[in-house]
């Protein structure tokens, strides 16, 4: 089993996000991604300190996938 460097994966996913959605701000991407955390309803800003790179990557990936689905279904405005 190989270890994934999530810091690199996060940067790559953010670049991919930006290429597909160039009008999204970094804050919009992060906010959208946080909605895919299991503890989103109770998430506080201090929770960032305990958020693992893997959890953040997974949230960004889930958000990106959902935004791509919306784009495919509804088109770009």
N, CA and C atoms as a LAMMPS dump frame, in Angstrom:
ITEM: TIMESTEP
0
ITEM: NUMBER OF ATOMS
231
ITEM: BOX BOUNDS ff ff ff
-5.0000000000000000e+02 5.0000000000000000e+02
-5.0000000000000000e+02 5.0000000000000000e+02
-5.0000000000000000e+02 5.0000000000000000e+02
ITEM: ATOMS id mol type element x y z
1 1 1 N 0.844 -1.185 0
2 1 2 C 0 0 0
3 1 3 C 0.885 1.242 0
4 2 1 N 0.625 2.131 -0.922
5 2 2 C 1.44 3.339 -0.994
6 2 3 C 0.766 4.479 -0.235
7 3 1 N 1.595 5.326 0.339
8 3 2 C 1.083 6.492 1.049
9 3 3 C 0.802 7.599 0.042
10 4 1 N -0.346 8.197 0.153
11 4 2 C -0.717 9.296 -0.724
12 4 3 C -0.286 10.596 -0.059
13 5 1 N 0.371 11.444 -0.834
14 5 2 C 0.722 12.762 -0.337
15 5 3 C -0.466 13.676 -0.607
16 6 1 N -1.305 13.854 0.392
17 6 2 C -2.536 14.607 0.204
18 6 3 C -2.295 16.088 -0.027
19 7 1 N -1.166 16.615 0.413
20 7 2 C -0.879 18.027 0.153
21 7 3 C -0.748 18.262 -1.348
22 8 1 N -0.052 17.379 -2.014
23 8 2 C 0.079 17.477 -3.474
24 8 3 C -1.275 17.229 -4.131
25 9 1 N -1.987 16.226 -3.659
26 9 2 C -3.295 15.907 -4.228
27 9 3 C -4.279 17.06 -4.059
28 10 1 N -4.233 17.734 -2.917
29 10 2 C -5.104 18.892 -2.68
30 10 3 C -4.781 19.992 -3.679
31 11 1 N -3.506 20.293 -3.862
32 11 2 C -3.121 21.335 -4.829
33 11 3 C -3.578 20.984 -6.233
34 12 1 N -3.399 19.725 -6.613
35 12 2 C -3.828 19.292 -7.949
36 12 3 C -5.334 19.391 -8.111
37 13 1 N -6.075 18.986 -7.085
38 13 2 C -7.537 19.042 -7.161
39 13 3 C -8.017 20.49 -7.198
40 14 1 N -7.386 21.374 -6.431
41 14 2 C -7.76 22.788 -6.465
42 14 3 C -7.476 23.388 -7.84
43 15 1 N -6.365 22.992 -8.456
44 15 2 C -6.066 23.457 -9.814
45 15 3 C -7.108 22.951 -10.802
46 16 1 N -7.487 21.696 -10.659
47 16 2 C -8.512 21.114 -11.517
48 16 3 C -9.85 21.851 -11.322
49 17 1 N -10.182 22.127 -10.091
50 17 2 C -11.405 22.867 -9.748
51 17 3 C -11.371 24.237 -10.428
52 18 1 N -10.23 24.926 -10.293
53 18 2 C -10.105 26.268 -10.853
54 18 3 C -10.213 26.252 -12.381
55 19 1 N -9.668 25.251 -13.02
56 19 2 C -9.741 25.178 -14.484
57 19 3 C -11.172 24.988 -14.967
58 20 1 N -11.936 24.18 -14.274
59 20 2 C -13.316 23.927 -14.678
60 20 3 C -14.266 25.039 -14.24
61 21 1 N -13.959 25.668 -13.105
62 21 2 C -14.804 26.724 -12.553
63 21 3 C -13.95 27.961 -12.251
64 22 1 N -13.475 28.653 -13.284
65 22 2 C -12.536 29.768 -13.06
66 22 3 C -13.122 30.941 -12.287
67 23 1 N -14.44 31.064 -12.248
68 23 2 C -15.051 32.182 -11.527
69 23 3 C -15.211 31.928 -10.034
70 24 1 N -15.014 30.697 -9.599
71 24 2 C -15.129 30.39 -8.172
72 24 3 C -13.922 30.954 -7.435
73 25 1 N -14.179 31.599 -6.319
74 25 2 C -13.071 32.055 -5.48
75 25 3 C -12.572 30.872 -4.642
76 26 1 N -11.4 31.015 -4.096
77 26 2 C -10.861 29.979 -3.222
78 26 3 C -11.813 29.757 -2.048
79 27 1 N -12.347 30.828 -1.514
80 27 2 C -13.278 30.713 -0.383
81 27 3 C -14.536 29.946 -0.77
82 28 1 N -15.047 30.177 -1.969
83 28 2 C -16.223 29.443 -2.429
84 28 3 C -15.933 27.953 -2.554
85 29 1 N -14.756 27.626 -3.046
86 29 2 C -14.378 26.212 -3.183
87 29 3 C -14.27 25.556 -1.812
88 30 1 N -13.606 26.219 -0.888
89 30 2 C -13.445 25.653 0.455
90 30 3 C -14.801 25.526 1.143
91 31 1 N -15.622 26.55 1.06
92 31 2 C -16.94 26.479 1.698
93 31 3 C -17.765 25.344 1.106
94 32 1 N -17.761 25.243 -0.207
95 32 2 C -18.483 24.162 -0.868
96 32 3 C -17.959 22.803 -0.422
97 33 1 N -16.673 22.701 -0.27
98 33 2 C -16.044 21.443 0.135
99 33 3 C -16.383 21.074 1.571
100 34 1 N -16.409 22.054 2.448
101 34 2 C -16.699 21.777 3.851
102 34 3 C -18.071 21.154 4.032
103 35 1 N -18.985 21.449 3.12
104 35 2 C -20.329 20.874 3.213
105 35 3 C -20.308 19.355 3.084
106 36 1 N -19.207 18.797 2.6
107 36 2 C -19.11 17.352 2.422
108 36 3 C -18.38 16.66 3.571
109 37 1 N -18.073 17.398 4.619
110 37 2 C -17.508 16.792 5.818
111 37 3 C -18.63 16.164 6.633
112 38 1 N -18.338 15.083 7.279
113 38 2 C -19.373 14.402 8.068
114 38 3 C -19.864 15.26 9.238
115 39 1 N -19.015 16.156 9.731
116 39 2 C -19.409 17 10.859
117 39 3 C -19.722 18.437 10.429
118 40 1 N -20.168 18.626 9.203
119 40 2 C -20.412 19.973 8.677
120 40 3 C -21.36 20.786 9.55
121 41 1 N -22.412 20.173 10.011
122 41 2 C -23.419 20.901 10.796
123 41 3 C -22.85 21.484 12.086
124 42 1 N -21.833 20.862 12.641
125 42 2 C -21.25 21.33 13.897
126 42 3 C -19.829 21.86 13.71
127 43 1 N -19.391 22.009 12.478
128 43 2 C -18.024 22.432 12.177
129 43 3 C -17.803 23.881 12.588
130 44 1 N -16.706 24.126 13.291
131 44 2 C -16.319 25.471 13.703
132 44 3 C -14.949 25.782 13.138
133 45 1 N -14.632 27.048 13.045
134 45 2 C -13.357 27.427 12.437
135 45 3 C -12.163 26.788 13.15
136 46 1 N -12.243 26.549 14.451
137 46 2 C -11.125 25.917 15.15
138 46 3 C -10.969 24.44 14.749
139 47 1 N -12.011 23.863 14.117
140 47 2 C -11.914 22.48 13.657
141 47 3 C -10.911 22.315 12.51
142 48 1 N -10.539 23.414 11.854
143 48 2 C -9.524 23.332 10.809
144 48 3 C -8.213 22.762 11.346
145 49 1 N -7.908 23.036 12.602
146 49 2 C -6.649 22.577 13.178
147 49 3 C -6.583 21.061 13.325
148 50 1 N -7.725 20.412 13.41
149 50 2 C -7.728 18.958 13.555
150 50 3 C -8.135 18.24 12.262
151 51 1 N -8.396 18.987 11.212
152 51 2 C -8.793 18.406 9.936
153 51 3 C -7.565 17.834 9.231
154 52 1 N -7.601 16.553 8.913
155 52 2 C -6.451 15.938 8.243
156 52 3 C -6.434 16.325 6.768
157 53 1 N -5.268 16.225 6.159
158 53 2 C -5.147 16.483 4.733
159 53 3 C -6.029 15.52 3.939
160 54 1 N -6.105 14.288 4.399
161 54 2 C -6.936 13.299 3.713
162 54 3 C -8.413 13.705 3.773
163 55 1 N -8.881 14.139 4.937
164 55 2 C -10.276 14.565 5.068
165 55 3 C -10.573 15.782 4.195
166 56 1 N -9.645 16.738 4.169
167 56 2 C -9.838 17.923 3.34
168 56 3 C -9.847 17.535 1.868
169 57 1 N -8.922 16.687 1.453
170 57 2 C -8.897 16.242 0.06
171 57 3 C -10.211 15.555 -0.313
172 58 1 N -10.68 14.679 0.542
173 58 2 C -11.926 13.952 0.274
174 58 3 C -13.09 14.917 0.139
175 59 1 N -13.152 15.911 0.987
176 59 2 C -14.222 16.905 0.912
177 59 3 C -14.135 17.7 -0.385
178 60 1 N -12.929 18.105 -0.783
179 60 2 C -12.753 18.854 -2.027
180 60 3 C -13.137 17.982 -3.218
181 61 1 N -12.702 16.738 -3.197
182 61 2 C -13.025 15.805 -4.283
183 61 3 C -14.54 15.61 -4.39
184 62 1 N -15.216 15.422 -3.278
185 62 2 C -16.667 15.249 -3.291
186 62 3 C -17.375 16.496 -3.812
187 63 1 N -16.915 17.654 -3.387
188 63 2 C -17.487 18.904 -3.849
189 63 3 C -17.272 19.072 -5.347
190 64 1 N -16.064 18.803 -5.807
191 64 2 C -15.741 18.933 -7.227
192 64 3 C -16.618 18.01 -8.063
193 65 1 N -16.771 16.782 -7.62
194 65 2 C -17.6 15.813 -8.337
195 65 3 C -19.045 16.307 -8.43
196 66 1 N -19.571 16.832 -7.324
197 66 2 C -20.946 17.316 -7.301
198 66 3 C -21.114 18.535 -8.208
199 67 1 N -20.162 19.446 -8.186
200 67 2 C -20.236 20.634 -9.038
201 67 3 C -20.153 20.243 -10.517
202 68 1 N -19.332 19.253 -10.843
203 68 2 C -19.244 18.769 -12.223
204 68 3 C -20.573 18.158 -12.658
205 69 1 N -21.21 17.412 -11.763
206 69 2 C -22.525 16.832 -12.072
207 69 3 C -23.549 17.927 -12.344
208 70 1 N -23.536 18.96 -11.515
209 70 2 C -24.47 20.068 -11.72
210 70 3 C -24.208 20.755 -13.051
211 71 1 N -22.946 20.95 -13.382
212 71 2 C -22.587 21.572 -14.653
213 71 3 C -23.071 20.725 -15.824
214 72 1 N -22.88 19.427 -15.728
215 72 2 C -23.323 18.515 -16.793
216 72 3 C -24.839 18.496 -16.922
217 73 1 N -25.537 18.579 -15.805
218 73 2 C -26.999 18.517 -15.817
219 73 3 C -27.664 19.849 -16.193
220 74 1 N -27.086 20.936 -15.752
221 74 2 C -27.754 22.232 -15.91
222 74 3 C -27.003 23.222 -16.773
223 75 1 N -25.786 22.907 -17.158
224 75 2 C -24.996 23.822 -17.975
225 75 3 C -24.458 24.971 -17.165
226 76 1 N -23.661 25.752 -17.809
227 76 2 C -23.053 26.9 -17.148
228 76 3 C -23.901 28.126 -17.4
229 77 1 N -24.08 28.947 -16.367
230 77 2 C -24.87 30.195 -16.516
231 77 3 C -24.021 31.273 -17.12
